């Protein structure tokens, strides 16, 4: 009996560590999805570097308490799957939200964003943000704009002086 208890404690510790280390976590209800739909969802998440697992609710609740995320426990009822992302905060929310729009059976329940419990609305709001790459490209274009404008102005001045000199 103690080996079973030790195995369960190891799983709780594993979940708690993932909850603490993850940049973002999304809890979904996958009830009613077909095997092929779940397989497609797992593939999309795996391609984005997101881990998608199903755990027993009792173990997930204990892990949430151990991680200091007691507010997540009220959402851990019924069949749940949990998506963990260590790098990209937006990726799991975006992928799951897009998938939920195409498949009404997938329901986003809650999440954890950088150590804070987030509601369904918060997760959906996060999903509307551009990805990390999109944000970086926006930042780069903002940083390039003054240099580009300066280059265009100096080119215009040079062309004007050429016309006057010719």
C-alpha positions as CSV (number, residue, x, y, z in Angstrom):
1,X,0.0,0.0,0.0
2,X,2.8,2.4,0.8
3,X,4.2,2.0,-2.8
4,X,1.0,3.2,-4.2
5,X,1.0,6.2,-1.8
6,X,4.6,7.0,-2.7
7,X,3.7,6.9,-6.5
8,X,0.8,9.2,-5.9
9,X,3.0,11.6,-3.9
10,X,5.5,11.6,-6.7
11,X,2.8,12.6,-9.2
12,X,1.5,15.4,-6.9
13,X,5.1,16.7,-6.6
14,X,5.6,16.5,-10.4
15,X,2.4,18.5,-11.0
16,X,3.3,21.0,-8.3
17,X,6.7,21.5,-9.8
18,X,5.2,22.0,-13.3
19,X,2.7,24.6,-11.9
20,X,5.5,26.5,-10.2
21,X,7.9,26.5,-13.2
22,X,5.3,27.1,-16.0
23,X,5.1,30.6,-17.5
24,X,1.4,29.8,-18.2
25,X,-1.0,26.9,-17.5
26,X,-4.5,26.4,-19.0
27,X,-7.1,24.0,-17.6
28,X,-9.7,22.8,-20.1
29,X,-12.7,20.4,-20.1
30,X,-12.2,18.1,-23.1
31,X,-15.4,16.1,-22.6
32,X,-17.1,15.2,-25.9
33,X,-14.0,15.6,-28.1
34,X,-13.2,12.6,-30.4
35,X,-9.9,10.8,-30.3
36,X,-8.9,12.4,-33.6
37,X,-9.7,15.9,-32.3
38,X,-7.7,15.3,-29.1
39,X,-4.8,14.0,-31.2
40,X,-4.9,17.0,-33.5
41,X,-5.0,19.3,-30.4
42,X,-2.0,17.5,-28.8
43,X,-0.1,17.8,-32.0
44,X,-0.7,21.6,-32.2
45,X,0.4,22.0,-28.6
46,X,3.4,19.8,-28.9
47,X,4.6,21.8,-32.0
48,X,4.4,25.0,-29.9
49,X,6.4,23.4,-27.0
50,X,3.4,23.0,-24.7
51,X,2.9,19.9,-22.6
52,X,-0.7,18.7,-22.4
53,X,-1.6,16.1,-19.8
54,X,-4.6,14.6,-18.0
55,X,-4.3,14.1,-14.2
56,X,-6.7,12.9,-11.6
57,X,-8.4,15.9,-10.0
58,X,-7.6,14.9,-6.5
59,X,-3.9,14.9,-7.3
60,X,-4.1,18.1,-9.2
61,X,-5.9,19.8,-6.3
62,X,-3.2,18.7,-3.8
63,X,-0.5,19.9,-6.3
64,X,-2.3,23.3,-6.7
65,X,-2.3,23.7,-2.9
66,X,1.4,22.7,-2.6
67,X,2.2,25.3,-5.3
68,X,0.2,28.0,-3.5
69,X,-2.5,28.2,-6.2
70,X,-5.6,27.2,-4.1
71,X,-7.9,29.3,-6.3
72,X,-7.4,26.8,-9.1
73,X,-9.1,24.0,-7.1
74,X,-12.6,25.2,-7.8
75,X,-12.0,24.6,-11.5
76,X,-10.6,21.1,-11.1
77,X,-13.9,19.2,-11.4
78,X,-15.0,16.9,-14.1
79,X,-12.7,15.6,-16.9
80,X,-9.8,18.1,-17.1
81,X,-6.6,18.4,-19.1
82,X,-3.9,20.8,-18.3
83,X,-1.6,22.5,-20.7
84,X,1.8,23.7,-19.4
85,X,4.1,26.1,-21.2
86,X,7.5,27.0,-19.8
87,X,8.6,29.4,-22.5
88,X,5.7,31.2,-24.3
89,X,3.1,32.6,-22.0
90,X,0.6,33.2,-24.9
91,X,1.0,29.9,-26.8
92,X,-1.3,27.5,-24.8
93,X,-4.0,30.1,-24.4
94,X,-4.0,31.0,-28.1
95,X,-3.9,27.4,-29.4
96,X,-6.6,26.2,-27.0
97,X,-8.8,29.3,-27.6
98,X,-8.5,28.9,-31.4
99,X,-9.3,25.1,-31.1
100,X,-12.3,25.9,-28.8
101,X,-13.7,28.2,-31.5
102,X,-13.7,25.4,-34.0
103,X,-14.7,22.7,-31.6
104,X,-17.5,23.8,-29.2
105,X,-17.0,20.8,-26.9
106,X,-13.6,22.1,-25.7
107,X,-14.2,24.5,-22.8
108,X,-11.5,26.6,-21.3
109,X,-12.0,26.7,-17.5
110,X,-9.1,28.6,-15.9
111,X,-5.4,29.1,-16.0
112,X,-2.3,30.3,-14.2
113,X,-0.4,33.2,-15.8
114,X,3.1,33.7,-14.3
115,X,2.1,32.4,-10.9
116,X,-1.3,34.0,-10.7
117,X,-4.6,32.1,-11.0
118,X,-6.5,33.5,-14.0
119,X,-10.2,33.2,-14.9
120,X,-11.6,31.9,-18.2
121,X,-11.9,35.5,-19.4
122,X,-8.3,36.3,-18.5
123,X,-7.1,33.3,-20.5
124,X,-9.2,34.3,-23.5
125,X,-7.9,37.9,-23.2
126,X,-4.4,36.5,-23.2
127,X,-5.2,34.5,-26.3
128,X,-6.0,37.6,-28.2
129,X,-2.5,39.0,-27.7
130,X,0.1,38.5,-30.4
131,X,2.6,35.7,-30.0
132,X,6.1,36.5,-28.6
133,X,7.5,36.6,-32.2
134,X,4.7,39.0,-33.2
135,X,5.4,41.3,-30.2
136,X,9.1,41.3,-31.0
137,X,8.5,42.2,-34.6
138,X,6.3,45.0,-33.5
139,X,9.0,46.3,-31.2
140,X,11.6,46.0,-33.9
141,X,9.5,48.0,-36.3
142,X,9.0,50.7,-33.7
143,X,12.7,50.8,-33.1
144,X,13.5,51.0,-36.8
145,X,11.0,53.8,-37.6
146,X,13.2,56.7,-36.4
147,X,16.3,55.4,-38.2
148,X,14.2,54.8,-41.4
149,X,12.7,58.3,-41.2
150,X,16.2,59.8,-40.7
151,X,17.5,57.9,-43.7
152,X,14.6,59.0,-45.9
153,X,15.1,62.7,-44.8
154,X,18.9,62.6,-45.5
155,X,18.2,61.0,-48.9
156,X,15.6,63.7,-49.7
157,X,18.1,66.5,-48.7
158,X,20.8,64.9,-50.8
159,X,18.5,64.6,-53.8
160,X,17.5,68.2,-53.4
161,X,21.1,69.4,-53.2
162,X,21.9,67.4,-56.4
163,X,19.0,69.0,-58.2
164,X,20.2,72.5,-57.1
165,X,23.8,71.8,-58.1
166,X,22.9,70.3,-61.5
